[in-house]
């Protein structure tokens, strides 16, 4: 894996390359390999951010549906992308689904010194707060 773990991860499209290996959540065997998201490389060499709802994203190889992979621009820093995605998604959901923010509204972010809080401030600004 290029992020969130010490090794490189190859992300496989489970529609094309099925993989079932003991030791992953997908197979239901123990020990389970944790992780549902990360940054890795698909078979064509493209760097992607991926979600693997079956777990095992911290393994050397992970299974993710093509629809759950987002291509990343060349030169992206895998560690920065992996570190920012969950706090960013959490902030985006809070500002658009939980309490829909409209342009011109004010937002108070408690804990704006942490990663999620700083992301919430930036996302609120982009949404027009």
C-alpha positions as CSV (number, residue, x, y, z in Angstrom):
1,X,0.0,0.0,0.0
2,X,1.3,3.4,-0.7
3,X,-0.5,4.9,2.3
4,X,-1.7,4.0,5.7
5,X,0.6,1.0,5.8
6,X,4.2,0.2,5.3
7,X,3.8,-1.8,2.1
8,X,2.5,-1.1,-1.5
9,X,-1.0,-2.2,-2.2
10,X,-2.2,-3.5,-5.6
11,X,-5.9,-2.8,-6.0
12,X,-7.7,-5.4,-8.0
13,X,-11.1,-4.9,-9.7
14,X,-13.1,-7.8,-8.2
15,X,-15.1,-8.1,-11.4
16,X,-12.0,-9.0,-13.4
17,X,-9.6,-10.5,-10.9
18,X,-11.4,-12.4,-8.1
19,X,-9.3,-13.0,-5.0
20,X,-10.3,-14.9,-2.0
21,X,-7.6,-15.4,0.6
22,X,-7.7,-16.6,4.2
23,X,-6.9,-13.8,6.6
24,X,-9.2,-11.2,5.2
25,X,-12.6,-10.0,6.3
26,X,-14.0,-10.9,2.9
27,X,-13.3,-14.6,3.5
28,X,-14.4,-14.4,7.1
29,X,-11.2,-16.1,8.3
30,X,-9.1,-14.9,11.2
31,X,-7.0,-13.0,11.7
32,X,-9.0,-10.3,9.8
33,X,-7.0,-7.7,7.9
34,X,-8.3,-4.2,8.8
35,X,-8.9,-1.2,6.6
36,X,-11.6,-0.1,4.3
37,X,-9.8,2.6,2.3
38,X,-6.4,3.6,1.0
39,X,-4.3,4.6,-1.9
40,X,-3.0,2.0,-4.2
41,X,-2.3,1.0,-7.8
42,X,-4.7,-0.8,-10.1
43,X,-3.4,-3.4,-12.6
44,X,-2.9,-0.8,-15.4
45,X,-0.5,1.2,-13.1
46,X,-2.9,4.0,-12.3
47,X,-2.8,5.5,-8.8
48,X,-6.3,5.5,-7.1
49,X,-8.0,6.2,-3.8
50,X,-10.2,3.2,-3.1
51,X,-12.9,2.0,-0.7
52,X,-13.0,-1.7,0.0
53,X,-16.1,-2.4,2.0
54,X,-15.1,-6.0,2.4
55,X,-12.1,-4.9,4.5
56,X,-8.5,-5.8,4.1
57,X,-7.3,-2.5,2.7
58,X,-4.1,-2.7,4.8
59,X,-3.0,-5.9,3.1
60,X,-0.5,-6.0,0.3
61,X,-3.3,-6.6,-2.1
62,X,-6.9,-5.4,-1.7
63,X,-10.2,-6.0,-3.6
64,X,-12.2,-3.0,-4.6
65,X,-14.9,-2.5,-7.2
66,X,-14.0,-0.2,-10.0
67,X,-16.9,2.1,-9.0
68,X,-15.2,2.5,-5.6
69,X,-11.9,3.7,-7.1
70,X,-11.1,7.4,-7.8
71,X,-8.2,8.1,-10.1
72,X,-5.6,10.5,-8.6
73,X,-3.6,13.1,-10.5
74,X,0.0,12.4,-11.4
75,X,2.3,13.5,-8.6
76,X,-0.3,13.0,-5.9
77,X,1.2,12.3,-2.5
78,X,-0.5,9.0,-1.4
79,X,0.0,9.6,2.3
80,X,-1.6,13.0,2.2
81,X,-4.5,11.7,0.1
82,X,-5.1,8.8,2.5
83,X,-4.8,11.0,5.6
84,X,-7.3,13.6,4.2
85,X,-10.1,11.5,2.7
86,X,-12.0,10.2,5.7
87,X,-11.9,13.5,7.6
88,X,-12.8,15.3,4.4
89,X,-15.7,13.0,3.6
90,X,-16.9,13.2,7.2
91,X,-16.9,17.0,7.0
92,X,-18.6,17.1,3.6
93,X,-21.4,14.7,4.7
94,X,-22.0,16.8,7.9
95,X,-22.2,20.1,5.9
96,X,-24.3,18.8,3.0
97,X,-26.5,16.0,4.5
98,X,-26.8,16.3,8.2
99,X,-27.3,20.0,8.2
100,X,-27.5,21.3,4.6
101,X,-25.4,24.4,4.4
102,X,-26.6,27.1,2.1
103,X,-24.5,29.9,0.5
104,X,-24.2,32.9,2.9
105,X,-24.8,30.9,6.1
106,X,-22.4,31.0,9.0
107,X,-20.8,27.9,10.4
108,X,-19.2,27.3,13.8
109,X,-16.7,24.5,13.7
110,X,-15.7,23.2,17.2
111,X,-12.3,21.7,17.1
112,X,-11.1,23.5,14.0
113,X,-7.4,22.8,15.0
114,X,-7.6,19.1,14.1
115,X,-7.6,17.6,10.7
116,X,-11.4,17.1,10.4
117,X,-12.1,20.5,11.8
118,X,-9.7,22.2,9.4
119,X,-11.2,20.3,6.5
120,X,-14.7,21.3,7.7
121,X,-13.7,25.0,7.6
122,X,-12.3,24.7,4.1
123,X,-15.3,22.7,2.8
124,X,-17.7,25.2,4.4
125,X,-15.8,28.1,2.6
126,X,-16.1,26.2,-0.7
127,X,-19.8,25.7,-0.1
128,X,-20.2,29.5,0.3
129,X,-20.2,30.0,4.1
